[in-house]
């Protein structure tokens, strides 16, 4: 192809790209980005004061409501960093295989959910709280999780699921959440840490101040690990924003380009 024709093709491609991007930018402006969140304490210059005291609900409980994210989750704040994981041999072998195979079997590569607790560690999420129920909305894959605070027991024979089944109770200002009923298909991280359907997850959640939360995780999965072990999450409040819809749509095109070692 002559150089001037190739240049014309590039210009046409560029104009088409602009035409496609303009509607997207218009839609993005309608997502309430930078819309001031109601009830956020602010400094004299209008910035959110995330060090202000933690809010309370009408019944005096800590209020976890808001949009949260465990920032730098893939770098300095990677939640499994430095933990001596008590592997069972098969689980360690599978982890090593997942790593060696360039993580090709990561459920996310097939547009499957992240599962718990990975979703809390790596996903922007919104907490909605009532006296008897906490709902967590995850931006990735537009999924959700329910934590029941009405005194019910965990199911004894649950139908396995990605998010599991969760109940919570209060110990002072700490919310203790117990979860079971996982399907064993989720990874604990993008590096290939496996789970099984025997996993029992305990979360101890505390809102340290207005903008910071501390969560202690205890992972008890006797099929994959020799004993229960703990990790920590430290989500930060993300004010003046909202979640956006996320649809993955099988990811078949990208899967064709993934290869093992």
N, C-alpha and C positions, 0 to 999 in steps of 0.2 A: 504494500500500500504506500503511495507517495506520502511524503512527510506532511504536506499541507492537508491531505485527507485525514491522516491520523490525528492531526491537531484539531480538525473539525469534529471528529468523533469524540475526542476528549472534552471539547466544549459542550457538545450535546449531552454527554454523560454528566457533566458538572451541573448543567441546567436542570436535568431530570432529578439529580440529587437534591438540588435546592427546592424544587417543586414538591418533592416528597417530605423534606424536612420542615417546610413552613407549616403544614397542618399539624405536625407533631409538636412544634413549639407552641402553637396556639392551644393545643390540648394541655400541654404541661402547665401553661399559665393558669389553667382552670382547676388545678389540683390543690388550691389553698396553700401553696408554698409561700412562706413568709407572712402568713396570716397570723396575727397575734393570738397566742393561746390564752384563753380566759383563765384568770386566777393565778397567773404566774407573777410572783414578786419580782420587782424590777428595781434596778439602781437608778440614780438620778439621771443618767444618760439614756434610760429606757432599755438597757440590756437586761436579760433575765438574771436574777440573783439566785444562782443554783446552790449557794451556800446557806440560804435561808432555812429556817426550821422546817422539818418535814410536816406536811399537812395531815390532818386527821379527818376521818369521816364523821357523820352526824352522831354515830354511836361511840365515838372516841377511839376507833381503831386507826392504825396507820393507813393512809390512803395511797395505794400503789398506782393509781390511775395516771395515764400519760403515755407518751411515745418514748420508747427506750431502745438503747443499743449498747452492746458491749464493744466499745470502740477499740480499734487496732487489734481486732480479734485474730487476724492472720499473721500478726507480727509481734510487737512487744507485749501484747496482752493475750497471746494465744493461751487458752485456759488449761491446756494439758502440758504446757512447757515445764520441764524440770521435775515432772512427777515420775516416780519409780513405780510403774504400773505392774501389779502382780499377775502377770499373764499365766494362763494355762498354755501348755505347749502348742496345741492346735491353733489357739487364738493368735499367739505370737507368730506362728508360721503363716497364718492367713494375712496378718498385718504386713509382714515382710513381702508376701506375694503381691498384695495390693500396691505396695510402694514400688516394687520392681516392675509391675505391669503398668506403670504410669497412671494408676488409679482408674483404669478403664472401667472397672466395675462399680465405681461410685454411683449410688442411686441417683444423684443429681444429674449425672450425664444422661439419664433416661427420663428426666423431668419428674422423678419421684420425690416425695416430701423429704425434708431434712430429718424429721423425727426429733424427739426430745432426749437429751438436753441440747443437741446440736443447734436446733432452731433458736434457742435462747442465747447461745454463745455466738452465733454468726448472723443473725437476722435482725433487721429493724422490726420492732413489734410494738403493738399498742395494747395496754392493759385497761380493761373496763371492769369496774368493781362495784358490787352490791353486797349487802350483808350476807347473803347466802350463796353468792356465786362470783367467781372471777373468770372473765373471758379474756384470752390472749389472742389477738389477731396478728398473724405473721404476714409481712409483705411478700416474702418469697412464696410463690405458688398460691397466694391468697388463701392460706390455710388458717386453722384456728385450734384452740385448745380450751377446755373447760376445767376449772378447779372448783369443786363443790364444797361449800362451807356450812352445809345444813346438817351435819352430823351423820350422814350416811357412811356406811363402810365400803371399802373397796370391793368390787365384785370378786367372787371366789372362782368363777369359771368364765372369764371375760372373752369376748370375741376379739382376737388380737388386732391391734391397730398401730399406726405410726405414732400417734400422740399419746396412746395409752389412756388410762383412766386415773383421775386425780381427785383426791380429797384433801382438805386442809383444816387445820385448827390453830388457834392462837396460843402462844406461850409468851405472855407479856406483849411486847411490841414486835415479836418475831412470828411470822407466819410459817408454819411447818407443813409442807406439802408431801404427801406420800402418793406414789404412782406405780401402777402395775399394768399388765395387759398389753405389753408391747409386742410387736410382731417379729422382732429380731432381725429385721431387714435393714435398719438404719445404721449408719456409722456414727461414732462419737465425734468425728472430725473429718476434714477433707483428706487426711493422711491414711485413712483406712482402718481405724480402730473399730473392731466389730462389736456387735451386741447380739444377745439371744433373746428368746421369748421368756427367759427366766429373770430378766432384769427387773429389779425393784429400785426405784429412784426416790431418794429423800432430798428435799430442798428446804433449806432454812433461809427465809427471805427477810431482810431488814432494810427499811428505807432510812439511810444514815442522815440525810438532810434532804432539802427539796430536790436536788438534782442528782443524787447519788444513791445507789442501792448496792447492798452486799448480799451475795447468795452463796451459801455453802452447799455443794453437791456431794452426796454420798451414793456411789454406784455399787450396788450389790447384785452382781450377775454371776452366780456360782457355776454356770456352764462355761463361762469365758475367762473368769478370773479366780484366783485362789482364795481371795478374801475381799471384803468391801474396801473401797478406797475413796478418797475425797479429792475434790477440785473446787475452784472458786470462780465465780463470775462477779464482775463489778460494773453493771450497766450504768449508763449516764442518761439523764433525761435529755431528749432532743425537742426543745420547744419550738413553737411557731412553724410547725410542719404537720403533714398528715401522710398516711400510707398511700401508696399508689398500687393500682392493680398490676399483678404480675402473672402472665400466662406463658408457660414454657412450650407447650405444643409438641410433645414427644422428642424434640431435639434430634430427629433422625438424620438431618443433614450433617450436623457436627459429629454424630457417632460414626459416620463412615470414615472420618478422618482420624479417629482415635486408634492408636495401635498399642500393643503390649511391648515388652522389652524386645 
